[in-house]
Amino acid sequence: MNRLALILLVVLGTARAATADPVIGRVLTAPTAWLPEQGTLVGTAGVDRRGDGSVLLAYGLGLASIEFGTDTDVRGCTACDGDLKGDALWLGRAAFRLGARQDAWFPGMPAVVVGLRNTFAARGHKFGGARVTDAYLVGSRVLGPVRLHIGGSVTDGGFRQVSLGPTVRPLAGFEWTPVPYPKTSVLGDVMWIPKLELDHVKLEWVAGWGVRYQALKYGSIELAVRHRQDEGLQESTVLVRVNGVWNPRRDPPKNRIADR
């Protein structure tokens, strides 16, 4: 897997596409290497058919960004044999991302970001003191109508005296915008997320696919489906999410959301 990731990163780096970086910092679940421009505020809010969801605000600092929000990506269950899907855990999360944009150091270079995300709050549930920490490295590159994202993460999580310990997993994603439909992008990704069980913590993969549509000049809407490792297709989650971008210091460029 490490050798495959290296090969893909080389392919990303040698591509000759030359376009401004997009700004949305994730595909569906997996992070991207896109950073908002300095002074740019990115807001995201979503809800799924179970009533779970997320709210996130990101602010661009130039070569870095900060993020604050809450989501229900992490799940927990006390009787997982009979309740495979588990309960969604609302966790407050903060992240710091530092990186370089496409072509910053040499022509054909992919955008690269190192990110650290940590739990700062947990709403009342059975898993007291629930905590999750993610550190990741991801490379992203625009290749004509396709944007590819390849990387890896080190994840730790736990509750009370139970802990997963630092665990390494790959991550990947893509965004494809058909040339005849420049406002529409097809999305897909895979990411590993902690699942808290009665006496231990494990990582489960989450795979997603969907469509992002630029509904407004400064905003987009996503319709997606996400699958989890221990859930059958009948438990797949349908998600609706909206994104908005605002730069108070100047009018946003045309590629702010749709990357055109």
Secondary structure, DSSP 8 states (H G I E B T S, - for coil): -HHHHHHHHHHHHH----------SBSSSSB-S----TT-EEEEEEEETTS-EEEEEEEE-SSEEEEEEEE--SEE-SSTTT-TT-EE--EEEEEEEEEE-TTSSSTT--EEEEEEEEEEEE-SSSSTT-EEEEEEEEEEEEETTEEEEEEEEEEEEEETTEE---EEEEEEEEEE--TT-TTEEEEEEEEEEEEE-SS-EEEEEEEEEEEEEEEETTEEEEEEEEEETTS-GGG-EEEEEEEEEE-TTS---GGGTT--
